[in-house]
């Protein structure tokens, strides 16, 4: 095969489409069968294309083979066929063939319906994210385990329980009706938000994988925007937030894989095209009267794309954090607010606010206090950095903190 990257690329883009369409055809309770057929299709492509070469229309080839494998499976399993079709299988050839709609519209609709199905409120959030990675992002068990920093056995059990729960709840692949679209959409957005964060803030070693997770989350969010029924301001705000964060992806680590803090990043590595796209979606989000957490976080993300270290910038960020904490409080958002407070007002004021949070078991809390106390009380700063180092789990965080302790001791 002349292009060895073709099949991995198509697996990322087409596996989910085939799986979604077949799951819709069979019913969500048979999602493993749909995944098996999709996997077998790519296995055959890997074998055949390596011998005979890539066909003129590789995507069309995949869909044809997937359809044929599906029909072969249905013919072999009469009971399954009867259950799916709802009719008795006749002896005459072709009379019992189930129509498999691989039109562009049905492929898109099936993926959106799958998104709503796996974000069903009966599932724990970590199961929703795991299914999204596995079914909609075509990530294998090893990759998901790496993203979650856990074992393959844990992920297998999590996905198994999630599928069993979907069966027990008899969840269907369908669009929510107008009366519940807002509630169900919020669950989808939360999953996509956490999925993106899993990639962007992951402590795993595989930088390429982390970037892939972010890209997949952005792609799924864009699908919602392209559908008239889900093209809502909060969806555009979420994609804007993702674009702003993703624009700094290349600057967040140095060549050695070590974390580079925001204030030390080389803004020449920031992706200006992604920043422009973020501004576009933020403008699209600025309609109506609803203000979501994604609007406020996107606004904070926008100001972080401005490198200039001005009081005006940090005052804007501080005010957006104030609104965010009123709308939806979280300890991490409160912690981030104290950094903006230090930049906009003073370190002393930020220290008072940070210590009220009392997040003693959080390494980020002690790391921030180490930063705030530096230059004011270096001994106390050193104690906080040491505590943070003892709590940090990732190699990148430990390297960063070790360097901070070294510099502070030398100073």
C-alpha positions in Angstrom: 0.0 0.0 0.0 1.5 3.3 -1.1 -0.1 5.3 1.8 0.2 3.4 5.1 -1.6 6.2 7.0 -4.8 5.9 4.9 -6.5 3.0 6.8 -5.8 4.5 10.3 -7.2 7.9 9.0 -10.3 6.2 7.5 -10.7 4.2 10.7 -10.9 7.5 12.7 -13.4 9.1 10.3 -15.5 6.2 9.0 -15.6 3.6 11.8 -18.0 5.7 13.8 -20.3 6.3 10.8 -20.6 2.6 10.0 -21.1 1.7 13.7 -23.7 4.4 14.2 -25.7 3.4 11.1 -25.7 -0.3 12.0 -26.6 0.4 15.6 -29.5 2.4 14.4 -30.4 -0.5 12.1 -30.1 -3.2 14.7 -31.1 -1.3 17.8 -28.7 0.1 20.4 -28.9 -3.1 22.4 -26.8 -4.7 19.6 -24.1 -2.1 19.5 -21.3 -4.7 20.0 -22.5 -6.5 16.8 -22.3 -3.2 14.9 -18.8 -2.5 16.2 -17.7 -6.0 15.3 -18.9 -5.7 11.7 -17.3 -2.2 11.4 -14.0 -3.7 12.8 -14.1 -6.7 10.5 -14.6 -4.3 7.5 -11.4 -2.5 8.3 -9.6 -5.7 8.9 -10.6 -6.9 5.4 -9.5 -3.6 4.0 -6.1 -3.9 5.6 -5.7 -7.4 4.1 -7.1 -6.8 0.7 -5.7 -3.3 0.0 -2.2 -4.6 1.0 -2.5 -7.2 -1.8 -4.6 -5.6 -4.5 -4.0 -1.9 -3.8 -6.3 0.8 -2.7 -9.6 1.0 -4.6 -10.6 4.1 -6.5 -13.2 5.0 -4.0 -12.0 3.6 -0.6 -14.8 5.1 1.4 -17.4 3.6 -1.0 -15.6 0.3 -0.8 -15.8 0.3 3.0 -19.5 1.0 3.0 -20.2 -1.7 0.4 -18.2 -4.3 2.4 -19.9 -3.3 5.7 -23.3 -3.6 4.0 -22.5 -7.0 2.6 -21.1 -8.2 6.0 -24.2 -7.1 7.7 -26.5 -8.9 5.3 -24.3 -12.1 5.6 -24.6 -11.9 9.3 -28.4 -11.5 9.2 -28.7 -14.5 6.8 -26.6 -16.6 9.2 -28.5 -15.7 12.3 -32.1 -16.3 11.6 -33.3 -15.5 15.1 -31.4 -12.2 15.1 -32.8 -11.4 11.7 -36.4 -12.0 12.8 -35.9 -9.9 15.9 -34.4 -7.0 14.0 -36.8 -7.0 11.0 -39.9 -7.9 12.9 -41.0 -10.3 10.2 -40.5 -14.0 9.4 -37.5 -14.8 7.3 -38.7 -16.4 4.0 -36.8 -19.0 2.1 -36.7 -17.0 -1.2 -33.3 -15.3 -1.7 -33.3 -11.6 -1.1 -36.9 -11.4 0.2 -35.7 -10.8 3.8 -32.9 -8.3 3.1 -33.0 -5.5 5.5 -32.5 -2.0 4.0 -29.3 -0.4 5.2 -29.4 3.3 4.6 -25.8 4.6 4.1 -26.9 8.0 2.6 -25.0 11.0 3.8 -28.0 12.3 5.7 -28.7 9.1 7.6 -25.0 8.8 8.4 -25.0 12.3 10.0 -28.3 11.7 11.7 -27.2 8.4 13.1 -24.1 9.9 14.6 -26.1 12.7 16.3 -28.6 10.2 17.6 -25.8 8.0 18.9 -24.4 11.1 20.7 -27.7 11.7 22.5 -28.1 8.0 23.3 -24.7 7.5 24.9 -25.1 10.7 26.9 -28.3 9.3 28.4 -28.8 10.7 32.0 -29.0 7.1 33.4 -25.2 6.7 32.7 -22.4 8.0 34.9 -20.4 10.8 33.3 -17.2 8.7 33.1 -19.2 6.0 31.2 -20.6 8.6 28.8 -17.1 9.8 28.0 -15.7 6.3 27.7 -18.5 5.4 25.2 -18.0 8.6 23.3 -14.3 7.8 22.9 -14.9 4.2 21.9 -18.0 4.5 19.7 -17.9 8.0 18.3 -14.1 8.6 18.3 -13.0 5.1 17.4 -10.5 4.9 20.3 -9.4 1.4 21.4 -9.4 0.2 24.9 -5.7 0.8 25.3 -6.1 4.4 24.1 -9.0 5.1 26.4 -7.1 3.5 29.4 -4.2 5.8 28.6 -6.4 8.9 28.4 -8.0 8.1 31.8 -4.7 6.9 33.3 -6.3 3.6 34.3 -6.1 -0.1 33.3 -7.7 -1.9 30.3 -9.7 -4.0 32.7 -11.2 -1.0 34.3 -12.2 0.5 31.0 -13.6 -2.8 29.7 -15.8 -3.2 32.8 -16.9 0.4 32.6 -18.0 0.1 28.9 -19.7 -3.3 29.6 -21.7 -1.8 32.5 -22.6 1.2 30.3 -23.9 -1.0 27.5 -25.9 -3.1 29.9 -27.4 0.0 31.4 -28.5 1.2 27.9 -30.1 -2.1 27.3 -31.9 -2.1 30.7 -33.2 1.4 30.1 -34.2 0.5 26.6 -32.5 3.6 25.2 -33.4 4.3 21.6 -31.3 6.0 18.9 -33.5 9.0 18.2 -33.5 12.8 18.5 -35.1 14.1 21.7 -38.4 15.8 21.1 -38.7 19.6 21.6 -39.9 19.3 25.2 -36.7 17.6 26.3 -34.1 18.8 23.8 -32.6 21.5 26.2 -32.2 19.0 29.0 -30.7 16.3 26.9 -28.5 18.8 25.0 -27.0 20.0 28.2 -25.9 16.4 29.1 -24.3 16.1 25.6 -22.5 19.4 26.0 -21.2 18.4 29.4 -19.8 15.2 28.1 -18.2 17.0 25.1 -16.7 19.6 27.5 -15.3 16.9 29.8 -14.1 14.9 26.8 -12.1 17.9 25.5 -10.7 18.5 29.0 -9.7 14.9 29.2 -7.4 15.6 26.2 -6.3 19.1 27.1 -5.5 18.6 30.7 -4.6 14.9 30.6 -1.6 14.0 32.6 -0.8 11.1 30.2 2.5 10.9 28.4 1.1 10.6 24.9 0.8 14.2 23.6 -0.5 13.0 20.2 -3.3 11.1 21.8 -4.3 14.0 24.0 -4.5 16.2 20.9 -6.6 13.6 19.1 -9.1 13.6 22.0 -9.4 17.4 21.7 -9.9 17.2 17.9 -12.6 14.6 18.2 -14.5 16.6 20.9 -14.4 19.6 18.6 -15.6 17.6 15.6 -18.6 16.2 17.6 -19.4 19.7 18.8 -19.3 21.1 15.2 -21.7 18.3 14.2 -24.2 19.7 16.7 -23.8 23.2 15.2 -24.3 21.9 11.7 -27.7 20.4 12.7 -30.5 23.1 12.8 -32.2 21.4 15.8 -29.1 21.7 18.0 -27.4 24.9 16.6 -27.9 26.7 19.8 -25.9 29.7 21.3 -24.4 27.5 24.1 -23.1 25.0 21.5 -21.4 27.7 19.6 -19.9 29.0 22.9 -18.5 25.6 23.7 -16.8 25.3 20.4 -15.4 28.8 20.7 -14.0 27.8 24.1 -12.4 24.7 22.6 -10.9 26.6 19.7 -9.3 29.2 22.1 -7.8 26.5 24.3 -6.7 24.3 21.3 -4.9 27.3 19.8 -2.3 27.1 22.5 -1.8 23.3 22.4 1.6 23.4 20.7 2.9 26.0 23.2 1.9 24.1 26.4 4.8 21.7 26.3 8.5 22.1 25.4 10.5 19.7 23.2 11.3 17.6 26.3 7.6 17.1 27.0 7.6 19.4 30.0 4.7 21.7 30.9 5.1 25.3 29.9 3.0 27.7 32.1 0.7 30.2 30.3 2.9 33.2 31.2 6.0 31.5 29.8 4.5 30.3 26.5 5.8 31.5 23.2 2.8 33.1 21.5 4.4 32.6 18.1 3.4 28.9 18.6 -0.3 29.9 19.1 -2.6 28.9 16.2 -4.0 32.2 14.9 -6.5 30.4 12.6 -8.0 28.6 15.5 -8.2 31.8 17.4 -10.1 33.4 14.5 -12.5 30.4 14.4 -13.1 30.8 18.1 -14.0 34.4 17.6 -16.4 33.4 14.8 -18.2 30.9 17.0 -18.2 33.3 20.0 -19.9 35.9 17.8 -22.5 33.3 16.8 -23.1 32.5 20.4 -23.8 36.1 21.2 -27.6 36.0 20.5 -30.6 35.5 22.7 -30.9 36.0 26.4 -29.4 32.8 27.7 -26.0 33.0 29.4 -24.3 29.7 29.9 -21.1 28.6 31.6 -19.7 28.0 28.1 -20.3 31.7 27.2 -18.3 32.9 30.2 -15.5 30.3 29.9 -15.2 31.1 26.2 -14.9 34.8 27.1 -12.2 33.9 29.6 -10.5 31.8 26.9 -10.7 34.7 24.4 -8.8 37.1 26.8 -6.2 34.4 27.3 -5.4 34.6 23.5 -4.2 38.1 24.1 -0.6 37.8 25.2 -0.3 41.4 26.6 -0.1 41.3 30.4 -2.3 44.3 31.1 -4.5 45.2 34.1 -7.5 45.6 31.7 -7.1 42.1 30.4 -7.0 40.5 33.9 -9.8 42.7 35.2 -12.0 41.4 32.3 -11.0 37.8 33.2 -11.7 38.4 36.9 -15.2 39.7 36.2 -16.0 36.8 34.0 -14.9 34.4 36.7 -17.1 36.3 39.2 -20.1 35.8 36.9 -19.2 32.1 36.4 -19.0 31.4 40.1 -22.4 32.9 40.6 -23.9 30.9 37.7 -22.2 27.6 38.6 -19.7 27.4 41.4 -16.7 25.0 41.3 -13.6 25.0 43.5 -11.3 24.9 40.5 -12.9 27.9 38.9 -12.6 29.7 42.3 -9.0 28.8 42.4 -8.4 30.1 38.9 -10.1 33.3 39.8 -7.5 34.0 42.5 -4.8 34.0 39.9 -6.7 36.6 37.9 -7.2 38.5 41.1 -3.5 38.6 41.8 -2.8 39.9 38.3 -5.6 42.5 38.3 -5.3 43.7 42.0 -2.5 42.3 44.2 -0.9 39.0 45.4 -1.9 39.8 49.0 -5.6 40.0 48.2 -5.3 36.8 46.1 -3.6 34.9 48.9 -6.5 35.9 51.3 -9.1 34.6 48.8 -7.2 31.5 47.9 -6.6 30.4 51.5 -10.4 30.6 52.2 -10.9 27.8 49.6 -8.8 25.4 51.9 -8.2 22.9 49.1 -5.5 21.1 51.1 -5.6 17.9 49.1 -5.3 19.6 45.7 -1.8 20.0 44.3 -2.9 22.9 42.1 -4.0 24.8 45.2 -0.6 24.5 46.8 1.2 25.3 43.5 -0.8 28.5 43.1 -0.1 29.5 46.7 3.6 28.8 46.0 3.4 31.3 43.1 1.5 33.9 45.1 3.9 33.7 48.1 7.0 33.9 46.0 8.6 37.2 46.6 6.5 37.8 49.6 7.4 34.9 51.9 9.7 32.6 50.1 9.9 30.1 52.9 6.1 29.7 52.8 6.2 29.5 49.0 8.7 26.7 49.3 6.5 24.8 51.7 3.6 25.0 49.4 5.6 23.9 46.4 6.9 20.9 48.3 3.3 20.0 49.4 2.2 20.3 45.8 5.0 18.1 44.6 4.0 15.4 47.1 0.4 15.5 45.8 1.2 15.7 42.1 0.5 12.6 40.1 1.9 13.3 36.6 5.5 13.3 35.6 5.1 16.7 33.8 3.7 18.3 37.0 6.4 16.9 39.2 9.1 18.1 36.8 7.6 21.6 36.8 7.4 21.7 40.6 10.9 20.4 41.0 12.2 23.1 38.8 10.3 25.8 40.8 11.7 24.5 44.0 15.2 24.5 42.6 14.9 28.1 41.4 13.4 29.3 44.7 16.2 27.7 46.7 18.8 29.3 44.5 17.1 32.7 44.8 
